[in-house]
Amino acid sequence: MPINLPNILTIIRILLVPIFVIYLQKSMFMPALIIFTIAGVSDALDGLFARYLNQKTMLGAHLDPLADKLLLAAAFVTLSVINCIPDWLTVIVISRDILIMLGIGVCVMLGIRVEVKPSFASKCTTVTQLFTVFLVLLYLSVPEAGTIPHTYATWLYVATACLTIISGLHYIYMGMNIHHQAEE
């Protein structure tokens, strides 16, 4: 099992998820924001180190997107449960991830080899989802700031939803192409 600095950062990010959720459940928003920020920075660093230190591994290629999914799913579900993010946005975010996992599962069952590589649309979606959670946590952490102004929150949630849907549709398109090519 290739353990290197990028993989260690990814594993740390996965281990931070339960701590993050506990802080959210206890309405300890500043510690939750700090943990979320550390996780976000570790995500950027593990990719940077993997590329520039030439430490890309198959383990990292699978763990990194899993860590992203765990962190974002935990963030959206928990923030939704405590009524800080709209339920409809959480449903869209989680549905896309389930759709991607189902698509990969179907390919595996059909014996179709799938390369785990996020698309540009997926990377934009992840950044937008991370920003959305970060901004919500920031406002929750600084009570003097109040809440995100309703108009801005609506635009932020709609933009996040639209990018998430576009990314999901893009993955459906890619999955159909992979399946079609495998049938030929």
C-alpha positions in Angstrom: 0.0 0.0 0.0 1.7 3.2 -1.2 1.7 5.6 1.7 3.1 9.0 0.8 2.4 12.6 1.8 -0.6 13.2 -0.5 -2.2 10.0 0.7 -1.6 10.8 4.4 -3.2 14.2 3.8 -6.2 12.5 2.2 -6.6 10.1 5.1 -6.4 12.9 7.5 -9.2 14.7 5.6 -11.3 11.5 5.9 -10.6 11.3 9.6 -11.6 15.0 10.1 -15.2 14.3 8.8 -16.7 12.9 12.0 -15.1 15.6 14.1 -16.6 18.2 11.7 -20.0 16.7 12.0 -19.9 16.6 15.8 -19.0 20.3 15.9 -21.9 21.1 13.6 -24.3 19.0 15.6 -23.2 20.9 18.8 -23.6 24.3 17.0 -19.9 24.9 17.4 -19.6 26.6 14.1 -16.2 28.2 14.5 -14.4 24.9 15.2 -16.4 23.3 12.4 -15.3 26.1 10.1 -11.7 25.6 11.1 -11.9 21.8 10.5 -13.6 22.4 7.2 -10.9 24.9 6.1 -8.2 22.5 7.2 -9.8 19.7 5.1 -10.2 22.1 2.1 -6.6 23.2 2.3 -5.4 19.5 2.7 -7.4 18.7 -0.5 -5.5 21.4 -2.4 -2.2 20.4 -0.9 -2.5 16.6 -1.6 -3.2 17.3 -5.3 -0.3 19.8 -5.5 2.1 17.4 -3.7 1.0 14.4 -5.8 1.6 16.4 -9.0 4.8 18.2 -8.2 6.5 15.5 -6.1 5.4 12.9 -8.6 3.6 10.9 -6.0 0.4 10.0 -7.8 -0.8 6.6 -6.8 -3.8 4.4 -7.6 -4.8 4.6 -3.9 -4.7 8.4 -4.0 -6.7 8.4 -7.2 -9.5 6.5 -5.5 -9.2 8.0 -2.0 -9.1 11.7 -2.9 -12.6 11.9 -4.6 -13.9 9.6 -1.8 -12.6 12.1 0.8 -14.2 15.0 -1.1 -17.6 13.1 -1.3 -17.5 12.2 2.4 -16.7 15.8 3.5 -19.3 17.5 1.2 -22.0 14.9 1.9 -21.5 15.2 5.6 -21.5 19.0 5.4 -24.6 19.3 3.2 -26.6 16.7 5.1 -25.7 18.0 8.5 -26.2 21.7 7.6 -29.6 20.7 6.1 -30.6 18.7 9.2 -29.8 21.7 11.4 -31.7 24.0 8.9 -28.7 26.0 7.7 -28.9 24.9 4.0 -32.0 24.2 2.1 -33.1 20.6 1.9 -33.6 20.8 -1.9 -29.9 21.7 -2.4 -28.8 18.8 -0.3 -31.0 16.4 -2.3 -29.4 17.7 -5.5 -25.8 17.4 -4.2 -26.4 13.9 -2.7 -28.4 12.7 -5.8 -25.5 13.6 -8.1 -23.0 11.7 -6.0 -25.3 8.6 -5.8 -25.8 8.8 -9.6 -22.1 8.8 -10.2 -21.5 5.9 -7.8 -24.4 3.9 -9.4 -22.9 4.6 -12.9 -19.5 3.3 -11.8 -21.2 0.3 -10.1 -23.1 -0.6 -13.3 -19.8 -0.4 -15.3 -18.0 -2.6 -12.8 -20.9 -5.2 -12.9 -20.8 -5.1 -16.7 -17.0 -5.6 -16.7 -16.4 -2.1 -18.2 -13.2 -0.5 -17.0 -13.7 3.0 -15.8 -10.9 5.4 -15.2 -11.5 7.5 -12.0 -10.7 11.0 -13.2 -12.9 14.0 -12.3 -14.0 16.2 -15.2 -13.6 19.9 -15.4 -17.3 20.4 -14.7 -16.9 18.1 -11.6 -14.0 20.2 -10.3 -15.9 23.4 -10.8 -18.9 21.8 -8.9 -16.7 20.7 -6.0 -15.1 24.2 -5.7 -18.6 25.7 -5.7 -20.0 23.3 -3.2 -16.9 23.8 -0.9 -17.4 27.6 -1.3 -21.1 27.3 -0.4 -20.4 25.3 2.7 -17.5 27.6 3.7 -19.6 30.8 3.3 -22.5 29.3 5.3 -20.1 28.2 8.1 -18.4 31.6 8.0 -21.7 33.4 8.6 -22.7 30.9 11.3 -19.3 31.4 13.0 -19.5 35.2 13.1 -22.8 36.0 14.8 -22.2 39.8 14.3 -22.4 39.2 10.6 -26.0 37.9 10.9 -27.0 35.5 8.2 -26.1 35.5 4.5 -28.4 38.1 2.9 -31.4 36.3 1.4 -30.7 37.4 -2.2 -27.1 36.4 -2.0 -27.9 33.1 -0.4 -30.5 32.3 -3.1 -28.1 33.0 -5.9 -25.4 31.0 -4.2 -27.7 28.0 -3.7 -29.1 28.2 -7.2 -25.6 28.5 -8.7 -24.4 25.5 -6.7 -27.5 23.5 -7.7 -27.1 24.4 -11.4 -23.4 23.5 -11.5 -24.1 20.2 -9.6 -26.9 19.3 -12.1 -24.7 20.2 -15.1 -21.9 18.1 -13.7 -24.3 15.2 -13.1 -25.7 15.4 -16.7 -22.1 15.5 -18.0 -21.3 12.3 -16.1 -24.5 10.7 -17.5 -23.3 11.6 -21.0 -19.8 10.3 -20.3 -21.2 7.1 -18.8 -23.4 6.5 -21.9 -20.4 7.0 -24.2 -18.3 4.6 -22.1 -21.2 2.0 -22.2 -21.7 2.5 -26.0 -18.0 2.1 -26.7 -17.8 -1.1 -24.6 -20.7 -2.6 -26.7 -18.9 -2.0 -29.9 
